[in-house]
Amino acid sequence: MAKTEKKPYIREKIPEDRAGWLEQRQIGIGGSDAAAALGMNPYKSKYTLFAEKSGMLTDEQEDNEAMRIGRDLEEYVARRFCEATGKKVKRSAYSYVSREYPFMRANLDRTVVGEEAGLECKTASALTRTKYDRGDIPIQYYLQCLHYMAVTGWKKWYIAILVMGKGFYWYEVNRDEAEIKVLIDNERAFWDLVQSGIPPVPDGSENTAETIYKLYPNAVDGATADLEDMESKLERRKELAGLIADLKDEKEQIDNELKDHLEDCEVGFSEKYVVSWKNTETSRVDTKLFKKEYPEIYASVLKTTSGRRFSVKERK
């Protein structure tokens, strides 16, 4: 009797409660984490993902309206996919775990009946700038599909996207061994950082800045740090600050030249650009006068916020 070949994955039951689901997310990299693990998610940085997976920061999968809509419309998106393609899909109650790389996990929206393939269902805002009608899909969606193929060993993945009030689109993503190898290598390198507790170098994204502030919201009075190993970075920062100042001055000069050309015109045109300099009116409260004339009311509406102010100065 021929020996049955092992599948490249094992299956685990998906917890029914949210707490269990979040706990399961902590023990590996899921499809929605793939782009962040590679530093290619525009909404979540590699540094933030590390902070979540290492337990430094709570995984902020708090429910919101977009997530609620995505869940509620998942079945509708799957149905639209079946209507458009003639295929059949089914739900899976299991989380798939790679045998070779057990840190790689996959919770599938649907599996496609009769094919070694799955379906990822998405909803997107009508304000999205992605040109779905031209075949574009966001990189994080594409990497999610690659991740699922890497875990399951399957040959293709489908992704169906409902753009609210605008259109329905579906795409077929075929297995690419070279791209999957790059994905696995990068996810393994990221997970090695998580296992070692060594964070990736912070990038310049707003998401990373927010995460660092959440990790270190308050300074300890009088505490100091040795920054000798950051001296070259500080020198580079000084150089960049000078370049930015020079570029800002140059931009302001060009703006002034444009205003001088416009004179009292509202709009000006060149072959490629439209420049406007229109009249505006702005109303704002004179806080100094308000505080002087109505001190009690001012005190009652005054809101105090706390934070940390960052500055860099040369030592004399």
C-alpha positions as CSV (number, residue, x, y, z in Angstrom):
1,M,0.0,0.0,0.0
2,A,1.5,3.4,-1.0
3,K,2.5,5.6,1.8
4,T,0.3,8.8,2.0
5,E,2.4,11.9,1.5
6,K,2.1,14.4,4.4
7,K,0.6,17.7,3.6
8,P,2.8,20.7,4.0
9,Y,0.6,22.0,6.8
10,I,-1.2,20.9,9.9
11,R,-4.6,22.2,11.0
12,E,-5.6,23.6,14.3
13,K,-9.1,24.5,15.4
14,I,-9.8,28.2,15.4
15,P,-10.8,29.4,18.9
16,E,-14.4,30.6,19.0
17,D,-13.8,33.4,21.5
18,R,-12.0,36.6,20.6
19,A,-9.5,36.2,23.4
20,G,-8.4,32.8,22.1
21,W,-8.2,34.2,18.6
22,L,-5.9,37.0,19.7
23,E,-3.8,34.6,21.7
24,Q,-3.4,32.4,18.6
25,R,-2.2,35.4,16.6
26,Q,0.7,36.0,19.0
27,I,2.4,32.7,18.3
28,G,3.2,33.3,14.7
29,I,2.9,35.4,11.6
30,G,-0.5,35.4,9.9
31,G,-1.4,36.4,6.3
32,S,-2.4,39.9,7.4
33,D,1.0,40.3,9.1
34,A,3.0,39.3,6.1
35,A,3.4,42.8,4.5
36,A,4.4,44.4,7.9
37,A,6.9,41.6,8.5
38,L,8.6,42.6,5.2
39,G,8.3,46.3,5.9
40,M,5.8,46.8,3.1
41,N,2.6,47.6,4.8
42,P,1.7,51.3,4.5
43,Y,-0.4,51.2,7.7
44,K,1.7,49.1,10.0
45,S,5.5,49.1,10.3
46,K,7.8,46.2,11.0
47,Y,8.7,47.8,14.3
48,T,5.1,48.0,15.4
49,L,4.5,44.3,14.4
50,F,7.6,43.4,16.4
51,A,6.2,45.3,19.4
52,E,2.9,43.3,19.1
53,K,4.4,39.9,18.5
54,S,7.0,40.3,21.3
55,G,4.3,41.3,23.8
56,M,5.7,44.8,24.3
57,L,2.5,46.3,22.9
58,T,-1.0,44.9,22.8
59,D,-2.1,43.8,19.4
60,E,-4.5,46.6,18.6
61,Q,-7.1,44.5,16.8
62,E,-9.9,46.6,18.5
63,D,-13.1,46.3,16.7
64,N,-14.0,49.3,14.5
65,E,-16.6,50.0,11.8
66,A,-14.3,49.0,8.9
67,M,-13.7,45.6,10.5
68,R,-17.4,45.1,11.3
69,I,-18.3,45.9,7.7
70,G,-15.6,43.5,6.5
71,R,-16.9,40.7,8.6
72,D,-20.6,41.3,7.8
73,L,-19.9,41.5,4.0
74,E,-17.5,38.6,3.8
75,E,-20.2,36.1,2.9
76,Y,-21.6,38.6,0.4
77,V,-18.2,39.0,-1.3
78,A,-17.8,35.2,-1.4
79,R,-21.2,34.9,-3.0
80,R,-20.4,37.5,-5.6
81,F,-17.1,35.7,-6.4
82,C,-19.1,32.5,-7.0
83,E,-21.6,34.3,-9.2
84,A,-18.8,35.9,-11.3
85,T,-16.7,32.7,-11.7
86,G,-19.1,29.8,-11.4
87,K,-16.8,28.3,-8.7
88,K,-17.9,27.0,-5.3
89,V,-16.3,27.9,-2.0
90,K,-16.6,26.7,1.6
91,R,-15.6,28.0,5.0
92,S,-12.8,26.4,7.0
93,A,-13.0,26.2,10.8
94,Y,-9.2,25.6,11.0
95,S,-6.0,27.5,11.2
96,Y,-3.4,26.2,8.9
97,V,0.2,25.9,10.2
98,S,3.3,25.3,8.1
99,R,5.1,22.1,9.0
100,E,8.5,23.3,7.9
101,Y,8.0,26.9,9.3
102,P,5.6,26.6,12.2
103,F,5.7,30.3,12.9
104,M,3.8,30.8,9.6
105,R,0.1,30.5,10.1
106,A,-3.0,31.0,7.9
107,N,-6.7,31.6,8.7
108,L,-8.5,31.3,5.4
109,D,-11.6,33.1,4.4
110,R,-12.7,30.4,2.1
111,T,-11.3,27.3,0.3
112,V,-12.2,26.7,-3.4
113,V,-14.0,23.4,-4.0
114,G,-12.2,21.1,-6.4
115,E,-9.0,23.2,-6.5
116,E,-5.8,23.6,-4.5
117,A,-6.7,27.2,-3.9
118,G,-8.3,29.6,-1.5
119,L,-10.2,32.8,-1.6
120,E,-9.5,36.0,0.3
121,C,-12.5,38.4,0.6
122,K,-12.0,42.1,1.0
123,T,-14.1,45.3,1.2
124,A,-12.6,48.6,0.4
125,S,-13.7,52.3,0.8
126,A,-15.1,54.1,-2.2
127,L,-12.4,56.7,-1.6
128,T,-9.6,54.2,-2.4
129,R,-7.0,55.3,-5.0
130,T,-6.1,51.8,-6.0
131,K,-6.9,51.2,-9.7
132,Y,-8.7,47.9,-9.3
133,D,-10.3,48.3,-12.7
134,R,-6.8,48.3,-14.2
135,G,-5.7,45.1,-12.4
136,D,-3.9,46.8,-9.5
137,I,-4.2,45.3,-6.0
138,P,-2.5,46.7,-2.8
139,I,0.9,45.0,-2.1
140,Q,-0.4,43.9,1.4
141,Y,-3.2,42.0,-0.3
142,Y,-0.8,40.3,-2.7
143,L,1.7,39.3,0.0
144,Q,-1.2,37.9,2.0
145,C,-2.1,35.6,-0.9
146,L,1.6,34.6,-1.2
147,H,1.8,33.8,2.5
148,Y,-1.3,31.5,2.3
149,M,0.2,29.6,-0.6
150,A,3.5,29.3,1.3
151,V,1.7,27.8,4.2
152,T,-0.7,25.5,2.4
153,G,1.5,24.6,-0.6
154,W,-1.4,25.3,-2.9
155,K,-1.0,26.5,-6.5
156,K,-3.1,29.6,-6.6
157,W,-5.1,32.1,-4.6
158,Y,-8.1,34.2,-5.5
159,I,-8.9,37.5,-4.1
160,A,-12.3,39.2,-4.4
161,I,-12.7,42.9,-3.5
162,L,-15.9,44.9,-3.1
163,V,-15.2,48.6,-3.5
164,M,-18.2,50.1,-1.6
165,G,-20.6,51.7,-4.0
166,K,-18.3,51.5,-7.0
167,G,-17.6,47.9,-8.2
168,F,-16.7,44.3,-7.6
169,Y,-13.4,42.9,-8.7
170,W,-11.7,39.5,-8.5
171,Y,-8.2,38.4,-9.4
172,E,-6.2,35.1,-9.6
173,V,-2.8,35.1,-8.0
174,N,-0.6,32.2,-9.2
175,R,2.1,30.5,-7.2
176,D,5.6,31.9,-7.8
177,E,8.3,29.9,-6.1
178,A,10.9,32.6,-6.3
179,E,8.7,35.2,-4.6
180,I,7.5,32.7,-2.0
181,K,11.1,31.9,-1.1
182,V,11.8,35.6,-0.6
183,L,8.7,35.9,1.5
184,I,9.7,32.9,3.7
185,D,13.2,34.1,4.1
186,N,12.0,37.6,5.2
187,E,9.4,36.2,7.6
188,R,11.9,33.8,9.1
189,A,14.3,36.7,9.7
190,F,11.6,38.8,11.3
191,W,10.5,35.9,13.5
192,D,14.1,35.4,14.6
193,L,14.1,39.0,15.8
194,V,10.9,38.3,17.8
195,Q,12.4,35.1,19.3
196,S,15.6,36.9,20.2
197,G,13.9,40.0,21.6
198,I,16.0,42.2,19.3
199,P,13.7,44.9,17.7
200,P,14.2,45.9,14.0
201,V,15.7,49.4,13.4
202,P,12.8,51.9,13.6
203,D,11.8,53.4,10.3
204,G,10.6,56.9,9.7
205,S,6.9,56.2,9.5
206,E,4.2,57.8,11.5
207,N,3.1,54.4,12.7
208,T,6.5,53.7,14.2
209,A,6.5,57.1,15.9
210,E,3.1,56.3,17.4
211,T,4.3,52.9,18.7
212,I,7.5,54.3,20.3
213,Y,5.4,56.9,22.1
214,K,3.0,54.2,23.3
215,L,6.0,52.2,24.6
216,Y,7.6,55.1,26.3
217,P,4.9,57.6,27.1
218,N,6.6,59.1,30.2
219,A,10.2,60.2,31.0
220,V,11.7,59.3,34.3
221,D,12.7,62.5,36.1
222,G,16.5,63.0,36.0
223,A,17.2,59.8,34.0
224,T,19.9,60.0,31.4
225,A,21.1,57.8,28.5
226,D,24.5,57.3,26.8
227,L,24.2,58.2,23.2
228,E,27.8,57.8,22.1
229,D,26.9,55.1,19.7
230,M,24.4,57.5,18.1
231,E,26.9,60.2,17.4
232,S,27.1,59.6,13.7
233,K,23.3,59.6,13.5
234,L,23.2,62.9,15.3
235,E,25.7,64.4,12.8
236,R,23.6,63.1,9.9
237,R,20.5,64.6,11.5
238,K,22.2,68.0,11.8
239,E,23.2,67.7,8.1
240,L,19.7,66.8,7.0
241,A,18.2,69.6,9.1
242,G,20.4,72.0,7.2
243,L,19.4,70.6,3.9
244,I,15.7,70.7,4.8
245,A,16.1,74.4,5.8
246,D,17.8,75.2,2.5
247,L,15.2,73.4,0.5
248,K,12.4,75.1,2.4
249,D,14.0,78.5,1.7
250,E,14.3,77.6,-2.0
251,K,10.6,76.5,-2.1
252,E,9.5,79.7,-0.4
253,Q,11.5,81.7,-2.9
254,I,9.7,80.0,-5.8
255,D,6.4,80.5,-4.1
256,N,7.1,84.2,-3.8
257,E,8.1,84.4,-7.4
258,L,4.8,82.7,-8.4
259,K,2.8,85.2,-6.2
260,D,4.7,88.1,-7.8
261,H,3.7,86.7,-11.3
262,L,0.1,86.3,-10.2
263,E,-0.2,89.8,-8.8
264,D,-4.0,90.3,-8.2
265,C,-5.1,87.2,-10.2
266,E,-6.8,84.3,-8.4
267,V,-5.5,81.6,-10.7
268,G,-2.5,81.0,-13.0
269,F,-1.8,78.3,-15.6
270,S,1.2,76.7,-17.1
271,E,1.3,73.7,-19.4
272,K,1.3,71.2,-16.5
273,Y,0.2,73.1,-13.4
274,V,-2.6,75.2,-12.0
275,V,-1.6,77.7,-9.3
276,S,-4.2,79.5,-7.2
277,W,-3.9,82.4,-4.7
278,K,-7.5,83.1,-3.6
279,N,-9.0,85.2,-0.9
280,T,-9.8,83.4,2.4
281,E,-11.2,84.5,5.7
282,T,-10.3,82.7,9.0
283,S,-11.9,83.3,12.3
284,R,-10.3,82.2,15.6
285,V,-10.6,83.0,19.3
286,D,-8.2,85.6,20.7
287,T,-7.2,83.4,23.7
288,K,-5.3,86.2,25.4
289,L,-8.3,88.5,25.3
290,F,-10.6,85.7,26.3
291,K,-8.5,84.8,29.3
292,K,-8.3,88.4,30.4
293,E,-12.0,89.2,30.0
294,Y,-13.5,85.8,31.2
295,P,-10.9,84.1,33.4
296,E,-13.4,81.8,35.1
297,I,-14.8,80.5,31.9
298,Y,-11.4,80.2,30.4
299,A,-10.2,78.1,33.3
300,S,-13.3,75.8,33.0
301,V,-12.8,75.0,29.3
302,L,-9.0,74.8,29.5
303,K,-7.8,71.3,28.6
304,T,-4.4,70.1,29.8
305,T,-2.6,67.4,27.8
306,S,0.6,65.6,28.7
307,G,3.3,64.3,26.4
308,R,7.0,64.3,25.7
309,R,8.7,67.0,23.8
310,F,11.6,65.9,21.6
311,S,14.5,68.2,20.7
312,V,18.2,67.9,19.7
313,K,20.7,70.6,20.5
314,E,24.5,70.8,20.2
315,R,26.4,70.8,23.5
316,K,28.5,73.9,24.1
